[in-house]
Every structure is written in structure tokens, then in C-alpha cells.
Amino acid sequence: MTVKSRLTSVDVPLAAGPFCGPTCTCLAEFFREELLKHHQCLERQREYYSDDAISQAEDALARLMSQLDSLCQRDDACQMIGEMLRKFDLVTKLSAWTEASKLH
């Protein structure tokens, strides 16, 4: 499966889903840090993907990052953004890198 096919469903319409009010900055900052970790992991793996695949993944990360404050207003923000992070993890394998670093 290519990066493009894994990340095409990352687009989330902002009008979909219930909104719960002002953005929780703590939640937005947490997700922003997680997205940055995925981007850093993608950078470390750049040599293993085509330029086009990297570009598509970076575009998806940028779109999500630009919508993050609005998305965090949703009642289902943790679930929805968590699903998107899992899709990025299919590409970056960040969780595997993180789990390995916890081993002593």
C-alpha cells in the first residue's frame, strides 16, 4: 500500500461532527506535538520513499496541522484525530520507534 492510499482519508470536513465550543489549547498542543513527531520520523525515513510520496504525506500533515484548532473543538476530537494519527503511524511507524526507545 502506498503512502497516498494510506493518507487520502485524512481530509476531514470541518462542518462534520458536533462542536463543543472553544478550542482546548492543551489538546491542540498535544496533537500538534504528535504531528511534529510524525513529521520528524518521516524526515528520518525520506530516503525510503519517493519524493512524491513524501510530498503527499507532508501535505496531509500540513492540512491536518492547519485545521487542528478547529478540529479540537469537536466533541469527538480525541477519537477522530487519534484515528488520523494511527493512519500516519501506518506510514511513519512512529509507535515502533517510540516503543523501542522505552526498552532498556
PLY file of the C-alpha trace (Angstrom):
ply
format ascii 1.0
element vertex 104
property float x
property float y
property float z
element edge 103
property int vertex1
property int vertex2
end_header
0.00 0.00 0.00
1.36 3.43 -0.89
1.61 6.49 1.29
-1.07 8.18 -0.81
-3.64 5.42 -0.32
-2.99 5.34 3.41
-3.40 9.06 3.89
-6.14 10.02 1.42
-8.82 9.69 4.08
-7.02 12.19 6.32
-9.14 15.00 4.87
-11.88 15.81 7.36
-14.59 18.32 6.59
-14.72 20.89 9.36
-18.51 21.03 9.23
-18.85 17.33 10.05
-19.46 16.31 13.64
-20.60 18.20 16.71
-18.63 21.09 18.12
-18.18 21.60 21.82
-17.03 25.20 21.99
-13.69 26.96 22.30
-10.56 25.06 21.43
-8.80 23.39 24.30
-5.28 24.67 23.78
-3.83 21.78 25.80
-5.45 19.26 23.50
-4.41 21.14 20.37
-0.83 21.43 21.62
-0.69 17.72 22.43
-1.86 16.78 18.93
0.44 19.38 17.37
3.41 17.77 19.13
2.32 14.32 17.96
2.04 15.52 14.37
5.50 17.08 14.61
6.88 13.75 15.84
5.35 12.04 12.80
6.90 14.66 10.53
10.33 14.19 12.13
10.01 10.43 11.76
9.04 10.86 8.11
12.13 13.02 7.59
14.34 10.26 9.00
12.82 7.83 6.50
12.91 10.16 3.49
15.41 8.00 1.61
13.00 5.04 1.64
10.07 6.83 -0.03
9.71 8.59 -3.36
9.72 12.38 -3.43
6.06 12.25 -4.46
5.12 10.03 -1.51
6.95 12.31 0.93
5.27 15.35 -0.59
1.82 13.77 -0.23
2.46 12.81 3.38
3.79 16.30 4.19
0.76 17.88 2.51
-1.58 15.70 4.60
0.31 16.65 7.78
0.15 20.33 6.85
-3.61 20.16 6.16
-4.26 18.49 9.48
-1.98 20.94 11.29
-3.80 23.92 9.73
-7.20 22.54 10.79
-6.12 21.34 14.23
-7.57 24.17 16.33
-10.95 23.83 14.64
-10.90 20.05 14.85
-10.16 20.19 18.58
-13.49 21.98 19.08
-15.35 18.82 18.11
-16.91 16.62 20.75
-15.21 13.63 19.14
-11.83 15.35 18.66
-9.75 12.78 20.53
-11.28 9.86 18.67
-11.18 11.49 15.23
-7.66 12.93 15.47
-6.46 9.72 17.10
-7.67 7.79 14.06
-5.75 10.15 11.79
-2.61 9.75 13.90
-2.94 5.97 13.58
-3.09 6.38 9.79
0.11 8.41 9.88
1.63 5.74 12.09
1.00 3.17 9.35
3.40 5.20 7.21
5.93 6.52 9.72
5.91 3.60 12.17
6.49 6.18 14.91
4.97 3.94 17.57
7.54 1.25 16.78
10.38 3.80 17.16
8.90 5.08 20.42
8.31 1.63 21.90
11.85 0.55 21.04
13.29 3.59 22.79
11.49 2.61 26.01
13.34 -0.70 26.17
16.39 -0.77 28.41
0 1
1 2
2 3
3 4
4 5
5 6
6 7
7 8
8 9
9 10
10 11
11 12
12 13
13 14
14 15
15 16
16 17
17 18
18 19
19 20
20 21
21 22
22 23
23 24
24 25
25 26
26 27
27 28
28 29
29 30
30 31
31 32
32 33
33 34
34 35
35 36
36 37
37 38
38 39
39 40
40 41
41 42
42 43
43 44
44 45
45 46
46 47
47 48
48 49
49 50
50 51
51 52
52 53
53 54
54 55
55 56
56 57
57 58
58 59
59 60
60 61
61 62
62 63
63 64
64 65
65 66
66 67
67 68
68 69
69 70
70 71
71 72
72 73
73 74
74 75
75 76
76 77
77 78
78 79
79 80
80 81
81 82
82 83
83 84
84 85
85 86
86 87
87 88
88 89
89 90
90 91
91 92
92 93
93 94
94 95
95 96
96 97
97 98
98 99
99 100
100 101
101 102
102 103
